[in-house]
């Protein structure tokens, strides 16, 4: 009989556990239903337009590349355009993301147990909370895939696919840039730093030129076909009508005023460097330590900037935790002091990680637990506590009824909305739109301007989203459309071009949908309905307009 205290996980068992964790964490969300997420309309719109065969920059403009929408569009082709398909696409993205992270750690010879613990942290902090595709997440995933291939090239010297790894690294690092410029630029710089470091070790400059040549060729092959469609106007590199979104003051302000974890990890890593460089020559000979140090420093620096340039959603830079913990565990001596191959130390550490990151999952667990164990205790407002020092402010919508909160949200009955639930007023509002004579009799041929978050209406009604060189993919003023496009929409509205217009009025946001266009609509069109927008904070309403002459 084998004594349990003598059991240790083998490397193969750790790999099996890693695969089970990755698949479990990634696929589980597909089995769930979610509230309509703010900004998820953007994931739908880009994927749906590509699904229809529309060409970016020719049929619609956007201030970045279309890399982010490639996987969701492919899944639309496979499973049909619905919200649950976006969740499936994100499950796939999370799977390849986690395996890319593992590949990076394996290339750097991170010990299996430390790698496993770092993966648990990566999944719970970065992957599991991202149920929906979002470009601020996808850009990091493509970056990690590119770095994983680059490290394969550096450390697998005898592999016949070595040059293929270098090409794939360049491709995914560019795809990262063609998904979002800020993190994509860091992806390129980190990759370039690593390949230059490798050139110094190998005393060969050729790989650097190969890397740059592959990156530039890939960039030209993707950019040049879109030059006739004015990609130079749409793609934001800081030129007018775009503006430079990098503020060095904001970077310093957020870093020194907040960013506690980034500063903590940076301090620990610097202490490790100080200890390591007491043996300077031996440390320099440790190529994988130097590579991991460059990577960890680059990831922390990227996270410090990314939280300023890509600030929605909050804390979307949490990818740095897993790399920092893997680095600290690898070089702080902990694996030598704690035998993580033993089940008790390993799973106790996993439990502590889950407790550490419980706030990320509790917001979802709380909803499930609340259904079976509802909170019934009364709150005495005469006592001042953490629950009573602020008075709840009720939100009033256009129907003059008090918003009951997300507890009253319902599942929408239409396939494109499968997988989500939304305010009941949204469902009723959509039913009224579908009941309009013009929609019932001529829905596929309608000219519709949908400036709302209910973009799946295009699939429900059957109309084709408007196309043309001046049509933006979404309507955030001075982010995705500019004065030229606003003027063109104004003229179309004044000439009664559109049969049906939906406008989402969110007064607390700065021209998320241009207020100027709403003013024009109210002068030239007839508003026939208004209902709450599918936002958790109850901050907006969707207004429905038709021509004044239409019934």
N, C-alpha and C positions, 0 to 999 in steps of 0.2 A: 504493500500500500504506500502510495507516495504522500509524504507529509506536505500539507498545503503551504507551510511556511518556507519550504524549500523550493517552491515553484518560482520560475522566472520566465518572463515572456521572451520568446525567440524573435529574431528579426522578422521572420516570415509571419509570425502571429501578429506582430505590431503592424506590418503592412496590411494584413487582412482586417484588423481593427480599423485602420485608417480608411480603407475602401468602404467598409460598412458605415462608418461615421459620415463620410462624404456623401454617399448615396442617400443615407437616411435623412440627414439635415437638408439636403437639396431637394429631395422628392416630396418630403412631408407637406410643404406648402401647397402642392398641387391638389391635395385632398381637402383643402380648406376653402372657405369663402371669406372674402375680405370686404371691408368698407371701401367705397369709392375713394381712391387716393388722390389728393391734390397733385396736379400736374401729370397724372397718368394719361390724360388726354394726349399729351405730346408723344408718348410712346406709341399710342394707338395711331395717331395721325401719320407719322412718318412710316410706320410699318404698313399701314393700309395703302398709302400712296404707292409705295414700292410694290406691294402686292398687286395693285391694279396695273402695274407696268409703267407708272409715271417716272420721268427722268429728273433727278435732282438738278436744280439750277435752270433747267429748261422749262419744266412744268411747275416748279415751285422753288423758291429760294430759302436758304437757311444760313445762319451766320457761322456754321461749322461744317465739318465733313459729315457724311451720312454713315460713317462706320458703325455708329451705335445702333442704327435701325436694321442692319443687315440680318442679324440673327432673328429678331422678332419677325421680319418680313418672311424669312425662310419658314418659320414656324406657322405663319399665317397660311402659306402655301400648303403646308403639310396637314394642318389641323383646322384650317378655316379661321376667318377673322372674328375672334371673340376675346373677351377680357381674360378668360381662363387660359387661352393660348399664350398670352403674355406671361402668365405665371409659369407655364411650361417652358417657355423660352428662357426665363430667368433661372429655372431649375437647371437647365443645360449650362447656362453661363456660370452658375455657381459650381457645377461639377468641374468644368474645365479650369475655373479659377483656382479651386482647391488643389487639383492635381498639378497645376503650374507652380503653386506655392510649395508643394511637396518636392517637386523636381528641383526647385532652387535650393532647398535645404539639403537635399541629397547630394547635389553637385558640390555643395560646400562642406560635405562630410559631417553634418550635424548628426549627433547620435540618435538612434531610433527612438528612444524614450523621450528625449527632448523634442525631437521632431513631432512625435505624437501629441505631446502637450501643447506645442506651438500650433499644431493643426486644430486642436480643440478650441483654442483661443481664437484662431482665425475664423473658424466656422461660426462660433457663437457671437463674435463681435462684428464681423464684416459680412459674412455670407448669409446667415440665417435671417438677419433682420432685413435683408434686401429681397423681398418676395417679388417685387416688380422690376422690370428693366428700367434703368435710369442712366443717363450718359455719364454722370459723375461717378458711377460705379463701374460701368463698362470700360471707361477709359483706363481705369486702374487695372482691370482684368487683362486687357490687351497688353498693357505695359508689363505685367508679370509674366505673361506668356512669352513676350519678346525677350525678357531677361532670362527666363528659363532656357530658351533655345540658345541664347548667347553663352550661357555657362556650359551648356552641352558642348558647344564649339570649343570653348577654352579648355575644358578638362577632359574631354573624350578625344584625345589626340589620335588614337589608332582607329577611330571609327571612319568608315568609308563615306559616311553621310556628313562629314564634318562641314564641308562648304554649304551643304543644304541647310544645316543648322544656322549658319551665319546668314544665309539668305532669308530664312524664315524669321530669324530674329529681327532683321531689318524690316521685313514686311509687317510684323505685328507691332513693332515700335512706331512705324509710320502710321499703322492703323489706329494706334493710340492717339497720335497727333491729329489724325483725320476724324477722330471722335470728339475730342475736346482739346483745344490748343494749349491750355495752361499745363495740365498734367502731361499731355503728350510731349510738350517741350522738355519737361523734366525727364520723361521716359527716354528721350533721345540723349540728353546730357548724361544721364546715369549710364546708359549703354555705351556711349562714347568714352566715358571715363574708364569703364571696365575694360574696353578693348584696347585703350591706350596703355592701361596698366599691364595688360597681357603682353603688349608689344615690348614694354620695358623688360619684362621677365624673359621673354623669348628672344629679345634683341632682334626683332623683325618688325619693320614698319608696314609690310605688305598687308597684314590683316586689317589694319586701320583703314587703308585705302579701299580694300574690298568692302568693308562695312559701309563706308561713306558712299562708295559707288553704288552699292545695292540700294541703299536708302534713297539716294537722289534719283536713280533710275525708276524705282517704284513710285516715288513722288511725282515724277514727270509723267509716267504712264497713267497715273490716276488724274492728275490735274489737267494735262493738255487737252483731253477730249472734251472738257467742260469749259475751255476758254471761250468758244463761240457763244456760250450761254451766260457769259459775264460772271464767272465764278469769282473773278477779282473784285467785283462789287459786293457780292454776298458774303464771301469768306472773310471773317474778321481777323485781320492782323494789326488792328489799331488804326487803319486808314479811315478817312471820312466816307460815309456818314457814321461809321463806327467810332468808337473812342477807346483809348487805352484804359483798361479796367484794372491795371496794376497800380496800386498806391503803396509806396514804400512806407508812408506814415501808418497806414492801416495795418500793414504786415508787422511793423514794430509794435504798434499799439496792442494788437491782439496777442502777439507773442509774449510781450512783457506783462500785459495786463491779465492774460489768461494762460492758456496752453500749458497747464501745470504738468501734464503727463509728458509732453514733448520735452520740456525742460528737465524733468526728472530723469527720463531715459538718457538724454544727452549727457547729463552730469555723471550717471553711472558708467556710460560708455567711455567718457573721457577718463574716468578713474581706472577703468580696465586698460585703456591705452597707456596710462602712466605706469601701471604695474608691468605691462608687457614690454614697454620700451626701456625698462631697466636692463633688458637683454636685447639691445637694439639689433645687433646683427642676426641673432637667432630669429627674432620676430620678423625681420624683413624676408628671411628665407621661407617663412610660413606663408606661402602664396594664398592659400584659402582664407587665412585670417585677414590678410590685407584686403582681399576681395570682399569678404563679408563686412569688413570695417567701412570700405567705400560704399557698399550697398546700404548698410544701416544708416550711415551719415546722410547719404543721398535721400533715403526714404523719409528720414526725420525732417530734413530741410524742405523736401517737397510737401510734406504734410503741413508744415508751418505756413507755407505760401498758399497751398490749396484751400485751406480753411478761410482764406480771405477772398481769393478769386472765384471760388466755387462754393458759395455759402449756403446753398439750398440742396438738400436738407441740412440742418445743423448736424455737426459731427460726422460729415461724410468722409472725413480724413482718417477714420479710425483704423485703416489698414496698417498704420505704422506700429500698432501695439504688438502684433504677432512677430514682426521682424525684430523689434527691440527685445522682446522676451526671449526669442530664440537665440539672439546674440548674447544676451546677458547670461542665460542659462548655460550656453556653450563655453563661455570664457571666464565665468566667475568662480568656477570650481564646484558648483552645486552638484553636478552629476557624480563627482568623486566623493562627495560627502553624503549624498542621498542616493540609494540604489533604486532608480526609477524603473528598473526592470521587474522589481517585485510588485505584485498586484496592489498591496495596501498603500505604499507610498505613491504609486502611479495614480490610482483611482481617488485617493485622498486629495492629491493635487488637482485632478480633474474636477472634483467636487468644489474645491476652493475657487477654481477658475469660474465655474458656473455661478457660485455665490457672488463673486466679484462682478460678473456681468449680468446679474439677475435683473437689473433695471431694464435691460434691452428686451428681455423675454417676458418680464412680469406684466407689461402693458397688454400683452396678448393673453397670457395665462389668466390675468385678472378678469378678463371678460368671460372666459369659460368658467372659472371658479365662481364668479358672481352669479351665474345662472343657477348653480346648484346650492350655493351658500350665500344668498343675498344678504347684503348688509342691512340690518333692520334697526340697529340702535339709533335712537333719536339724538340729534345734535342740539345741545342747549346753547343757544346764542347768547345767553346771559353770562356764560363762562368764556373767557378769552383763551383760545388754544390755536394750534396749528390748523385746525379745521374751521375756526370761526373768526379769526382776526380779519379776514376779508369777507365781504358780502358778495354772494353770487349775483352776477348781472345777467338777466335774461335777455335773450335776443329775439327781436320781433321781426318777422319777415313780411313780405308784401301782402300776404293773406291776413295779416293782423292777428295771427295766432302765435302764441308763445312756442318757440322751438323746443320740442321735447327732448332733443339730444339724439345721440346715435342709437339709443335703445329702441327708438321707433323707426329705424331704417328698415327697409324691406328689400327682398330680392326682386330684381327687375325681370319681367317675363319674356324678354326678347333675347335671342341667342347671342348677339354681339355683346350683351352685358352679362353673359354667363360667368359666374365666379365672383360677382360683386353684389353688394347691396347698397342702397342709397336712400335718401329721404323719400318718404311716401309722396311728398308733394312733387318730386321730380318724376316719379312714375305717372302720377296723374297728369302732370304737365305734358309729358311725352305722349300720353294717350290723347290729349286734346289736340296736339300737333298732328298726330296721325289721323285724327278724325276730321281735319280740315278738308273741305271739298277738293281744293287744289292738290293736296297730298294724296288723297284717296284716288283721284281720277288721273293724276299726271305726275306722280311722285318722282319717277325716274328721269323726267325731263325738266324738273324744276331747276331754276337758278337760285342757289341757296348760299347765303353768307352766314356761316356758323362761327361766330365769335363767342364760343362758349366751351366749357369743358366736356360737353356731351358729344364729342366727335363721332362716336359709333352710330349716331343717327344717320350718317351717310350710308352705312350698310343696312340699317333697318328700313329707311325710306327708299333707298336704291339710287339716289342721285350721285353724280360723280363730283368729287371735290373740284372746285374751280382751279384751272391751270393757266399758266402763262408766265412770261419772264418777269412780270411785276408782282406775282402772287407769292406772298410769304407763306411758309408752312404753318407758322403761328403768329400771333398778333401782339406780342409784347412790344410796346412803343420804345424805340431806340435800342432794342435788343434784337428783334427779329423783323421789324418793319420800321420804316423811317418816313420822314415828311413827304417824300415823293409818293410812297404807296398810300399814305393817309389821304393825300390830295386826290389820288386816283379813285379811292373808295368813296370819298365825298362826292365826286362827280358822278359815279355810277349810281349812288343813292339818290342824288338830285334828279337823275334822268329815269328813275324808277326801273333800274336794270334788274334788280333782284325780285323774285317772287316771294321769298321768305327770308327773314333775317332773325337770327338769334344773337342777342348781345348779353354778355354776362357783366353786370355792373358790380364791381367790388370797390367800394369807395375807400377802403383802408389801404389799398395797394396803389402804387404810383403808375397809373396808365397801364395796368396789366392787360387790359383791353382799352384802346384809346378813347378817352372821354370825348374827344373832338368828334369822333364818328358817332357816338351816342347822341351828341347834341344835334348832329345833322339828321340822324334817324328820327328824332322826336319832332323835327320840323317838317320832314317830307314823308314820313311813313306813319302808319297807324299801329299803335301798340294794342294788341288784343289779349295778352296774357302776361303774367309774371309769377314765377315760383322760385323757391329757394334753390340756390346752386348747391351742388354736391360737395360742399366743403364742411369739414368737421367743426370749424369755428363759427359756422353760420354767418359768414361775413359778406355774402353776396346774394344777388338774385339774377335769374335768367329772364330776360325780357323778350317777348315774341312780337315781331313786327311783320306786317304785310302792307302792300300798297294801299293807299287811302281809297282807291277806286274798287279794290277787291272786296268781296263779301266776307 
